[in-house]
């Protein structure tokens, strides 16, 4: 698994959600469910109805892949960890199913998979990332509202939206330093 770019610099992934382009179709949620075999009644990625999160536009909601992730801090077995490329993942082999991470997540982005006996959440489709592909939600987005950003690439357009301040994290007051940024539409 390589996280190096062609220049030898490591990737540092983030996501930009442009709510002005989101049409609320939920193609991203469906693609995620199919790609990751999400059980009925649960989600890794969803579109939150207008007026949620202080906005009047639909918004994609998932794990925020926080730099200071509470879920990582509370995991007694270190099953939840942040990869060098910034993606927060769960090692099912190390997980004991205590659910501390579910309780610790201030974004409500985790669920317990009863069939597997472990928590689950968005992992930005790490298998796809490692194969050089976009996450399923981004590839499927009809309105092109979603973009994968590589903060290690100074020429990355989506990362530029973050660096310029156009795209901002939700709830910065939580101190988690999320890696999902939003351009809030009107």
N, C-alpha and C positions, 0 to 999 in steps of 0.2 A: 504494500500500500504506500504509494508515494504521494506526498503532498507538496512536492517541489514544482515550481513553474519552469518554463524553458530557460529562464534566466538564473535558475538555482535558488530563487527566493521562495520561501514557503508560502503557500496559500493561507489566507486569513479570511474565511468565508463569513458573509453576512447576507441578509436578504433585504430587499427594498420592496415595499408594498405601496403602490401608487393608487390611493383610493379614488382618485378622479377617473381612473381607467377601469375600475372594478364595476362590472355590471350585475354582480350578485348571482351569477349563474351557477355557482358552486361546482364548476368543472374541476377546480383544483381539489376540492374535498373528495369528489368521486374518484379522480385519478389516484389520490393518496390511498383511499380505501382499497382500490383494486391492487395497486402496486405493493402495498404492505399487508394485505389480507387482514384489514382491521375488522374485528368482530362487530356484529350488529349491536347497535346501541352505544357505540363508542366512536371516537374520532381522534385523529392525529392532527388534522387540519380542518378548519371549518370556516364558513363565512358567517360573521356575526351580523345580526340584523341592524339596520340603521338605528341611530340614537344610542347604541352601545358604545362604551369607551369614550363618551363625550362628543361623538361625531354623528352627523346625520346621513352618512354614506355607508354602504356595506364595506366590511373589512375582513380580510383573511386573518385568522387567529390560530396560532400554533405555539409550540415551544419557542421561546425567545432566544435560546442558545446563549444564555447569559455568561459574561466573563466572570462575574461573582455569583455563581449559581447556588442558591440555597439548597437545591436538590443534591448537588455534589457534596456540599458541606455536611449534610446530615446522613449520608449513606455510610452505614457502619462497615460495609465490606468493600467500599470503593468500586462498587459495580457501576455506579453512575460517575462518569468522568468527562472531562473536556479534552477532546483531541487537540493536537498541536495546531490543526487548521481551524479551531474555534467551534467545532460541532460538538454538542453535548450528546453523549450516547450512553446506552445501558449495556453492560456485559451480562447477558442472561445467565451465564455459567457462574458468575460470582454473586448474583442476586439471591437473597434469601426471602424475598417477598414481604419484607416488613412494612412496606408502604410509607415509610418516613418521607420519601421523596415526593410522593403524591401530596401529602399534607404540607410540605415545605414550599411547594411551587406557588408563588403568589399570583400566577397567571391562570391556574386551573388547567394546565396543558397536559396533564398526565391522567391515565386511567389504569386500572388493574385488569390485566388479561387473564381471566380465570382459566382458560384452556392451557396457557403456557405457565401460569403460576407466577408471573412477574409483571411489574408495571411496564407501560409502553407509552411512547410519545413520538413526536416528529423527530427524525434524525437526519433531516435534509436528504433523505434517500442516499445514505453514505455509500451503499454499493454502487449506485449510479455515479455519484461524485468520483469515487475511486476509479471508475471506468471511463471518466472523462465526459460524462453526460450530466445534463441538468436534472435537478429533482423533478419528479413527476408532476408536481403542482405547477411548477414554472413552465415546463414544456407544454402543458395542457391549457394554460390560461388563455381564454378566448380574447380578453381585452388587453392582453400584454401588460397587465397590472403588476405582475411579479417579476423580479429580476434577482439573479444571484450576483452578489457583489464580491469581488476579491480585493480586500483592503490592502493586500500586499502588492497589488498592481497599480502603479500610479496612473496608468492610462485607462483603467476600468471605468466606464461611464457610470455604472450604478454606484460604485464606490465614490465617485466624484460627487454624486448627489448627497452622500453621507458627509463627506469632507466639507462640502459647501454649507451644510446645515439645512439644506432643503428637505432632506429626509431626517426625521427625528425619532428617537425611541419613545415608546409609550411608557408612561409612569416612571420617569427618571428618579422620582422621589423615593422609589423602592430601593435604590442603590444596587441593583443587580447588574447594571451595565449590559442591557440586552443587545443582541446582535441582529435583531429584526427592527428595521426602521420604516417609518411611515411618512409618506407624502400625503397629507390630509387634504382631500378634495372638498369642494363646496357643495 
